[in-house]
Amino acid sequence: MDALLSKEIQIALLENTVRRPSRNDIVVSDHVALPALDAINIFATDEAEAAAQREAFLGCWQAYLQAAD
């Protein structure tokens, strides 16, 4: 576990998978083109409403994918 959470491994994972590190001492933008977490707007989501609209959303998404072919 210590090896996976080391700064060197976390940077390698960030650069190769573009997944944010678990550590807070890594400046993400020094390694990949991702915004800082404090620059991302977060908004509340109504989970029940999202679940109710799931099938409609998936239908739209599938249509977009088919149109791209």
Secondary structure as UniProt FT lines:
FT   TURN            2..5
FT   HELIX           7..17
FT   HELIX           28..30
FT   HELIX           37..39
FT   HELIX           47..52
FT   HELIX           54..68
//
